[in-house]
Structures are given as C-alpha cells and as structure tokens.
C-alpha cells in the first residue's frame, strides 16, 4: 500500500479533535485482518493499545476509503483493500 494512501486515511477530514492513531496503526490493522481473515473492534483495541472511540474512528476512515467492510462477524478487507495491500 502506498505511504500517501496510509497518511490520507490517518488524517482528519474536517476541523475535529486530533486523531490518536497514525499511518502505522492503519497498516497494523490491515496486517491483522490479512493474518486473521476478520477481526473485531475489541481485539483491535487490545492489539493497537487504543481506546474504543479511536478504533471506531479508524474503522470509519478505512470504510470511507473502501478498504474494509464490517459485519456482525467482524471486519474484513474489500477487494479494493486486497489489491492495494
């Protein structure tokens, strides 16, 4: 995945609070999903040492860019996410 894409996902959209995650967290999420197939937000909180709100925002940013999709079973990568990773 390109560094610019990772940085774009980890940036703020509008004037809002400062994000507590960065491009390293985004890359780690993609690696975890790739290794496990799907992953829950609770496990992401533990693995990334981030709060639930930060993980929820991170997942929202990844969804907005079409990299992941969520269901009751967990979070998985989309075909676009698999291509770029």
Backbone torsions as a table, in degrees:
resi	resn	phi	psi	omega
1	UNK	NA	145.0	-177.7
2	UNK	-75.1	144.8	-178.9
3	UNK	-62.9	-37.1	179.6
4	UNK	-63.2	-39.7	179.0
5	UNK	-65.5	-43.2	178.0
6	UNK	-61.0	-43.2	179.9
7	UNK	-66.0	-37.2	179.8
8	UNK	-66.4	-40.3	178.8
9	UNK	-65.1	-35.4	-176.7
10	UNK	-88.6	12.9	-179.6
11	UNK	-104.9	162.0	179.8
12	UNK	-78.2	147.1	179.0
13	UNK	-85.8	-44.4	-174.8
14	UNK	-140.1	172.7	176.1
15	UNK	-55.9	113.7	-178.6
16	UNK	-154.0	-174.0	178.0
17	UNK	-63.8	156.8	176.4
18	UNK	-69.6	135.9	-178.6
19	UNK	-75.5	143.3	180.0
20	UNK	-97.5	10.4	175.5
21	UNK	-125.3	160.6	179.3
22	UNK	-135.4	-170.0	-174.8
23	UNK	-64.0	-27.6	177.0
24	UNK	-65.0	-40.2	177.1
25	UNK	-64.4	-40.5	179.1
26	UNK	-61.2	-46.4	-179.8
27	UNK	-63.5	-39.7	179.3
28	UNK	-63.9	-41.4	177.0
29	UNK	-59.2	-45.7	-179.2
30	UNK	-64.4	-38.0	176.5
31	UNK	-65.2	-43.4	179.5
32	UNK	-61.8	-43.7	179.1
33	UNK	-64.9	-40.0	179.8
34	UNK	-63.4	-41.1	-177.7
35	UNK	-74.9	-37.0	-174.1
36	UNK	-100.9	-13.2	-178.7
37	UNK	90.7	-51.1	173.6
38	UNK	-150.6	158.8	-174.4
39	UNK	-148.8	147.7	179.3
40	UNK	-93.9	162.1	178.2
41	UNK	-65.9	-34.9	178.7
42	UNK	-61.4	-42.8	178.3
43	UNK	-67.1	-36.3	176.6
44	UNK	-62.8	-40.1	177.9
45	UNK	-58.5	-44.5	-178.8
46	UNK	-68.5	-46.0	-176.2
47	UNK	-67.8	-36.5	-175.4
48	UNK	-94.6	-8.9	-175.8
49	UNK	55.6	43.9	177.4
50	UNK	-120.0	158.8	176.4
51	UNK	-74.6	166.7	-177.8
52	UNK	-62.7	-38.7	179.0
53	UNK	-65.4	-40.2	178.8
54	UNK	-65.2	-42.1	179.1
55	UNK	-66.4	-39.0	178.6
56	UNK	-62.1	-42.1	177.7
57	UNK	-66.5	-40.9	178.2
58	UNK	-60.8	-45.4	178.1
59	UNK	-62.8	-39.8	178.3
60	UNK	-61.2	-43.1	179.0
61	UNK	-63.7	-42.4	178.8
62	UNK	-65.6	-38.0	177.1
63	UNK	-65.3	-42.0	-178.8
64	UNK	-59.6	-35.8	179.8
65	UNK	-86.7	1.0	176.5
66	UNK	74.4	22.7	-177.4
67	UNK	-87.3	-36.0	-178.5
68	UNK	-131.1	166.3	172.1
69	UNK	-139.9	149.0	-177.0
70	UNK	-116.2	148.1	173.4
71	UNK	-146.3	-177.1	178.7
72	UNK	-65.1	-26.5	179.8
73	UNK	-74.2	-21.0	-179.1
74	UNK	137.0	-168.5	-178.0
75	UNK	-102.6	132.1	178.1
76	UNK	-129.9	163.5	177.1
77	UNK	-83.9	149.7	175.6
78	UNK	-85.3	174.4	177.4
79	UNK	-63.5	-35.0	176.2
80	UNK	-65.1	-40.9	179.2
81	UNK	-65.5	-37.0	178.2
82	UNK	-68.1	-37.1	178.5
83	UNK	-64.9	-43.4	-174.7
84	UNK	-83.3	-11.2	178.1
85	UNK	-105.1	NA	NA
